[in-house]
Amino acid sequence: MKQFMSIRSQHEDVSAVIDDTLRQLADIPPGANFGFIYVTDAMADEFGSLLRQCKSLTGIRQWTGTVGLGIISDDVELYEQPAASIMLAHFPEQSFAMLPLISEAKDLDGLPPALQTFSTSFALIHGDPLNPETQQLITGLQQRLENGFLVGGLSSSRDAHYQVADDVLNGGISGVVFSEEVGVLTNLTQGCSPVGAKHRITKAQENVAFTLDDNPALEVMMQDLGIEAFDALQQQAGNIFAGLCIAGSDKSDYRVRNLVGVDTDNKLFAINDYLTEGEELLFCTRSEESAEQDMRLMLERLGSRLGGTPKGGVYVSCLGRGREQFPGESREVRMIHEALGDFPLTGFFANGEIHHDTLYGYTGVLTLFT
């Protein structure tokens, strides 16, 4: 077989997806030693059964993946119906190690010994959005990996938030870690555009901003966005976001968070994350045009570093992107292939995206195997 191969199946019935997936796998020549598997949440109840049958049929013991409200296969986005996306790969022996479930900080002390032999570590991980310690676990893992870099995302589901690290798991983070023997390139694209300058958070409590640069926080927001009346603010609130700046970065690296409330009497606002006094914040808006422009810029940067067409890839995009932001059928992932060529691609639409040591929102994280 080629080093990477992908298959997909989508049907109205879960059992039909399983049967079709197994039929396609049976036709693939042997040789793969690793599997990536993503399913829509309509498949959640049978995820374990599907995984066991895939392992039995292929003889591949190591798998990673998760559940998504939407999943990706090559240049197609699959939503709503039961669906599965699988990519099989052959990596050098001893070049990867599975990352077992990490549900709390103490679990980080029990990482697989094989990771200590890697000079550099590149991890693809999946996480449970219901675990309140997810960001701390991501940070802790990155710090424990030798020259570590993380990518991935949080599962998205109306049912159980399952993930795969050889077995079906839930409750923490898990995945696979690759050594320096596996060539990878990765980059991130933002779905929101910054407006105005960075501001220092000078007074905040939990998720509420009272002052920015010692000025009333809501007044600073309205000034940056060019909004003069509170009525106009209410009308535009759904397209206003806060960007929590990554320390030491420029305006291009920030974690987008939703605006969840404003208090016009006290001139403050709240977001769906904790605010820390002394850190920086900027305001963002969403538009189809800016998201597509940033996507193309990311693809240009990756393309300039490639020596040819990628061997395979994993794309983790936000639920707020895909069909929610890009017009046309599967437009977001089709742009990837238009820019970089045809290659096996898998992935899913996440409840939060992981890049390096940070949990983002409204972003797309593309990882290419070279």
C-alpha positions as CSV (number, residue, x, y, z in Angstrom):
1,M,0.0,0.0,0.0
2,K,0.9,3.7,-0.2
3,Q,2.3,5.2,3.0
4,F,-1.1,6.9,3.5
5,M,-4.6,5.8,2.3
6,S,-8.0,7.2,3.2
7,I,-11.6,5.9,3.0
8,R,-15.0,7.3,4.0
9,S,-18.6,6.2,4.4
10,Q,-21.8,8.0,5.0
11,H,-25.3,6.4,5.1
12,E,-28.6,7.0,6.8
13,D,-28.1,3.9,9.0
14,V,-25.2,3.2,11.4
15,S,-24.9,-0.4,10.5
16,A,-24.6,0.5,6.8
17,V,-21.7,2.7,7.6
18,I,-20.0,0.0,9.6
19,D,-20.5,-2.6,6.8
20,D,-19.3,-0.2,4.1
21,T,-16.3,0.8,6.1
22,L,-15.2,-2.8,6.7
23,R,-15.8,-3.7,3.0
24,Q,-13.5,-0.8,2.0
25,L,-10.8,-1.7,4.5
26,A,-10.8,-5.3,3.3
27,D,-9.8,-4.1,-0.2
28,I,-6.7,-2.2,1.1
29,P,-3.4,-4.0,0.8
30,P,-1.6,-4.8,4.0
31,G,1.3,-2.7,5.3
32,A,-0.2,0.0,7.4
33,N,0.6,0.1,11.1
34,F,-1.4,3.1,12.3
35,G,-5.0,4.3,11.9
36,F,-6.7,7.6,12.3
37,I,-10.5,7.3,12.8
38,Y,-13.2,10.1,13.1
39,V,-16.9,9.5,13.2
40,T,-20.0,11.8,13.4
41,D,-21.8,11.8,16.7
42,A,-24.6,9.7,15.3
43,M,-22.1,6.9,15.4
44,A,-21.1,7.4,19.1
45,D,-22.9,4.4,20.5
46,E,-21.3,2.1,18.0
47,F,-17.8,3.7,18.0
48,G,-16.3,1.0,20.2
49,S,-17.8,-1.8,18.0
50,L,-16.5,-0.1,14.8
51,L,-13.0,0.3,16.2
52,R,-12.8,-3.3,17.4
53,Q,-13.8,-4.6,14.0
54,C,-11.4,-2.2,12.2
55,K,-8.5,-3.5,14.4
56,S,-9.5,-7.1,13.9
57,L,-9.8,-6.8,10.1
58,T,-6.6,-4.8,9.5
59,G,-4.4,-6.1,12.3
60,I,-3.5,-2.5,13.1
61,R,-3.3,-2.1,16.9
62,Q,-2.7,1.6,17.2
63,W,-5.5,4.1,16.4
64,T,-6.4,7.6,17.4
65,G,-9.4,9.8,16.7
66,T,-12.6,11.2,18.1
67,V,-16.3,12.1,17.6
68,G,-17.4,15.3,15.8
69,L,-20.6,16.9,14.8
70,G,-18.9,17.1,11.4
71,I,-16.0,15.2,10.1
72,I,-13.5,15.5,7.2
73,S,-12.4,13.1,4.5
74,D,-10.1,14.3,1.7
75,D,-12.0,17.2,0.2
76,V,-15.5,16.4,1.7
77,E,-17.1,17.6,4.9
78,L,-19.6,15.1,6.3
79,Y,-22.4,16.3,8.6
80,E,-25.7,15.1,10.1
81,Q,-25.9,11.5,9.1
82,P,-23.8,8.6,10.4
83,A,-20.4,8.8,8.8
84,A,-16.8,7.6,9.3
85,S,-13.5,8.9,8.0
86,I,-10.4,6.7,8.3
87,M,-6.8,7.3,7.2
88,L,-4.3,4.4,7.4
89,A,-0.6,5.1,7.5
90,H,2.8,3.4,7.8
91,F,5.3,5.0,10.1
92,P,8.8,3.8,11.0
93,E,8.8,1.3,13.9
94,Q,9.5,3.0,17.2
95,S,8.7,6.4,15.8
96,F,5.5,6.9,17.7
97,A,3.9,6.1,21.1
98,M,0.3,6.2,22.2
99,L,-0.6,8.7,24.8
100,P,-3.1,7.1,27.3
101,L,-5.9,9.0,28.9
102,I,-4.9,11.9,31.0
103,S,-7.8,13.1,33.1
104,E,-6.0,15.1,35.8
105,A,-2.7,16.6,36.5
106,K,-1.3,13.6,38.4
107,D,-1.7,11.5,35.3
108,L,1.0,13.5,33.6
109,D,3.5,11.7,35.9
110,G,2.8,8.4,34.2
111,L,3.7,9.1,30.5
112,P,4.9,6.2,28.5
113,P,8.7,5.6,28.9
114,A,9.1,5.4,25.1
115,L,8.6,9.2,25.0
116,Q,11.9,9.7,26.8
117,T,13.8,8.4,23.8
118,F,12.3,11.0,21.4
119,S,14.6,14.0,20.7
120,T,11.6,16.0,19.6
121,S,7.9,15.2,20.1
122,F,4.9,16.1,18.0
123,A,1.6,15.0,19.5
124,L,-1.9,14.8,17.9
125,I,-4.3,14.8,20.8
126,H,-8.0,14.9,21.4
127,G,-9.8,16.2,24.5
128,D,-13.1,16.1,26.4
129,P,-14.7,19.6,26.3
130,L,-16.5,18.8,29.6
131,N,-13.2,18.5,31.6
132,P,-12.6,21.9,33.2
133,E,-8.8,21.2,33.5
134,T,-8.3,20.7,29.7
135,Q,-6.2,23.8,29.2
136,Q,-4.0,23.0,32.2
137,L,-3.6,19.4,31.0
138,I,-2.5,20.6,27.5
139,T,0.0,23.0,29.0
140,G,1.3,20.4,31.4
141,L,1.7,17.8,28.6
142,Q,3.6,20.2,26.3
143,Q,6.0,21.0,29.1
144,R,6.7,17.3,29.8
145,L,7.4,16.4,26.2
146,E,11.0,16.9,25.0
147,N,10.9,19.8,22.5
148,G,7.1,19.1,22.4
149,F,4.5,20.5,20.1
150,L,0.8,19.7,20.3
151,V,-2.0,19.8,17.7
152,G,-5.6,18.5,17.9
153,G,-9.0,19.4,19.2
154,L,-11.8,18.8,21.6
155,S,-14.5,16.4,20.6
156,S,-17.9,17.8,19.6
157,S,-21.1,15.8,20.1
158,R,-24.8,15.8,21.1
159,D,-24.0,12.5,22.7
160,A,-20.9,11.0,24.4
161,H,-17.6,12.8,23.8
162,Y,-15.6,9.8,22.9
163,Q,-11.9,9.8,21.8
164,V,-9.6,7.0,20.7
165,A,-6.1,6.0,21.9
166,D,-6.1,2.3,21.0
167,D,-9.4,2.0,22.9
168,V,-12.5,4.3,23.1
169,L,-12.1,6.7,26.0
170,N,-13.5,9.8,27.4
171,G,-13.0,12.3,30.2
172,G,-9.5,13.8,29.5
173,I,-6.9,14.1,26.7
174,S,-5.3,11.3,24.8
175,G,-3.7,10.6,21.4
176,V,-0.4,9.8,19.8
177,V,3.1,11.2,20.0
178,F,5.5,11.1,17.0
179,S,9.3,11.3,17.2
180,E,11.6,13.3,15.0
181,E,11.6,10.4,12.5
182,V,8.1,11.5,11.3
183,G,8.2,14.6,9.1
184,V,5.4,17.1,9.8
185,L,4.4,20.6,9.1
186,T,1.6,22.5,10.8
187,N,0.0,25.9,10.9
188,L,-3.1,27.6,12.2
189,T,-5.6,29.9,10.6
190,Q,-7.8,32.3,12.5
191,G,-11.5,32.7,11.8
192,C,-11.8,36.1,13.3
193,S,-10.0,39.4,12.5
194,P,-8.6,41.8,15.2
195,V,-10.0,45.3,15.4
196,G,-8.1,48.1,17.0
197,A,-5.1,47.8,19.3
198,K,-4.1,45.4,22.2
199,H,-5.3,46.5,25.6
200,R,-4.0,45.6,29.1
201,I,-6.6,44.1,31.4
202,T,-6.3,46.3,34.4
203,K,-9.3,45.1,36.5
204,A,-11.1,41.8,36.1
205,Q,-12.8,39.2,38.2
206,E,-13.2,35.6,36.8
207,N,-14.7,36.2,33.3
208,V,-15.8,39.8,33.8
209,A,-13.7,42.8,32.5
210,F,-14.1,46.0,34.5
211,T,-11.3,48.1,33.0
212,L,-8.9,48.0,30.1
213,D,-5.9,50.3,30.2
214,D,-7.6,51.8,33.3
215,N,-10.7,52.8,31.3
216,P,-14.2,51.3,31.5
217,A,-14.0,48.1,29.6
218,L,-17.2,48.5,27.6
219,E,-16.3,52.0,26.5
220,V,-13.0,50.7,25.2
221,M,-14.8,47.9,23.3
222,M,-17.3,50.3,21.7
223,Q,-14.6,52.8,20.7
224,D,-12.5,50.1,19.0
225,L,-15.5,48.8,17.1
226,G,-16.8,52.2,16.2
227,I,-20.1,51.6,18.0
228,E,-21.6,54.7,19.5
229,A,-25.0,53.6,20.9
230,F,-25.9,50.7,23.2
231,D,-28.7,49.7,20.9
232,A,-26.3,49.2,18.1
233,L,-24.0,47.2,20.4
234,Q,-26.9,44.8,21.2
235,Q,-27.6,44.3,17.5
236,Q,-23.9,43.5,16.7
237,A,-23.1,41.5,19.8
238,G,-23.3,38.1,18.0
239,N,-20.4,39.1,15.8
240,I,-18.2,40.6,18.5
241,F,-15.4,38.5,20.1
242,A,-12.6,39.0,22.6
243,G,-9.1,37.8,21.6
244,L,-6.9,36.8,24.6
245,C,-3.4,37.5,23.4
246,I,-0.7,34.8,23.6
247,A,2.1,36.2,25.7
248,G,5.0,37.5,23.6
249,S,3.1,37.3,20.3
250,D,2.0,39.8,17.8
251,K,-1.7,40.6,16.9
252,S,-1.9,37.4,14.8
253,D,-1.8,35.0,17.7
254,Y,-4.8,35.1,20.1
255,R,-7.5,32.8,21.6
256,V,-10.9,33.9,20.4
257,R,-13.6,33.8,23.1
258,N,-17.3,34.6,22.9
259,L,-18.9,37.7,24.4
260,V,-21.5,36.4,26.8
261,G,-22.9,39.5,28.4
262,V,-22.6,43.3,28.8
263,D,-23.6,45.7,31.6
264,T,-24.3,49.1,30.1
265,D,-24.9,50.7,33.5
266,N,-21.5,49.7,34.9
267,K,-19.8,49.6,31.5
268,L,-18.3,46.1,31.7
269,F,-18.6,42.9,29.7
270,A,-18.1,39.2,30.2
271,I,-16.6,36.4,28.1
272,N,-16.7,32.6,28.2
273,D,-13.2,32.3,29.8
274,Y,-11.3,33.6,32.7
275,L,-9.6,37.0,32.5
276,T,-6.2,37.7,34.1
277,E,-5.2,41.2,35.2
278,G,-2.0,42.3,33.5
279,E,-2.5,40.2,30.3
280,E,-3.6,41.6,27.0
281,L,-6.8,41.5,25.1
282,L,-8.1,42.7,21.7
283,F,-11.4,42.7,20.0
284,C,-12.3,40.7,16.9
285,T,-15.1,40.4,14.4
286,R,-16.0,37.6,12.0
287,S,-16.5,37.8,8.3
288,E,-16.4,35.3,5.4
289,E,-13.9,37.4,3.5
290,S,-11.3,37.7,6.3
291,A,-11.5,34.0,7.2
292,E,-10.9,33.0,3.6
293,Q,-8.1,35.4,3.2
294,D,-6.3,34.1,6.4
295,M,-6.9,30.5,5.3
296,R,-5.2,31.2,1.9
297,L,-2.3,32.9,3.7
298,M,-1.8,29.8,5.9
299,L,-1.9,27.5,2.9
300,E,0.6,29.7,1.1
301,R,3.0,29.5,4.1
302,L,2.7,25.7,4.3
303,G,3.0,25.3,0.5
304,S,6.3,27.3,0.5
305,R,7.8,24.9,3.0
306,L,6.7,21.7,1.2
307,G,9.0,19.9,-1.2
308,G,5.9,18.5,-3.0
309,T,2.5,17.2,-2.3
310,P,2.0,16.0,1.3
311,K,1.8,12.3,2.0
312,G,-1.2,12.7,4.3
313,G,-2.8,15.2,6.6
314,V,-5.2,15.9,9.6
315,Y,-7.3,19.0,9.7
316,V,-9.1,20.1,12.8
317,S,-11.5,23.0,12.3
318,C,-13.9,24.8,14.6
319,L,-17.6,24.1,14.5
320,G,-18.1,27.7,13.8
321,R,-16.2,27.4,10.5
322,G,-16.9,24.9,7.7
323,R,-20.4,25.3,6.4
324,E,-21.1,28.0,9.0
325,Q,-18.5,30.4,7.6
326,F,-17.5,29.3,4.1
327,P,-20.1,29.2,1.2
328,G,-20.4,26.3,-1.1
329,E,-20.2,22.5,-0.4
330,S,-17.1,21.5,1.6
331,R,-15.5,24.8,0.6
332,E,-13.1,25.0,3.5
333,V,-11.4,21.6,2.9
334,R,-11.6,22.0,-0.9
335,M,-9.3,25.1,-0.5
336,I,-6.7,22.9,1.1
337,H,-6.5,20.6,-1.9
338,E,-6.7,23.4,-4.4
339,A,-3.6,24.9,-2.8
340,L,-1.6,21.8,-1.9
341,G,-2.7,19.1,-4.3
342,D,-4.6,15.8,-3.8
343,F,-3.6,13.7,-0.8
344,P,-5.3,11.7,1.9
345,L,-6.8,14.0,4.5
346,T,-8.9,13.2,7.6
347,G,-10.2,15.3,10.6
348,F,-13.2,16.7,12.3
349,F,-15.0,19.9,13.4
350,A,-14.0,20.6,17.0
351,N,-15.3,22.2,20.2
352,G,-11.9,23.9,20.6
353,E,-8.7,23.6,18.6
354,I,-5.2,22.8,20.0
355,H,-2.0,24.3,18.6
356,H,1.3,24.2,20.4
357,D,0.2,24.6,24.1
358,T,-2.9,26.6,23.6
359,L,-6.6,25.9,23.3
360,Y,-8.1,28.1,20.6
361,G,-11.6,28.8,19.1
362,Y,-12.8,29.7,15.6
363,T,-9.5,28.4,14.1
364,G,-8.4,25.7,11.7
365,V,-5.3,23.6,12.5
366,L,-3.7,21.8,9.5
367,T,-1.1,19.1,10.1
368,L,0.7,17.6,7.1
369,F,2.9,14.5,7.0
370,T,5.8,15.1,4.6
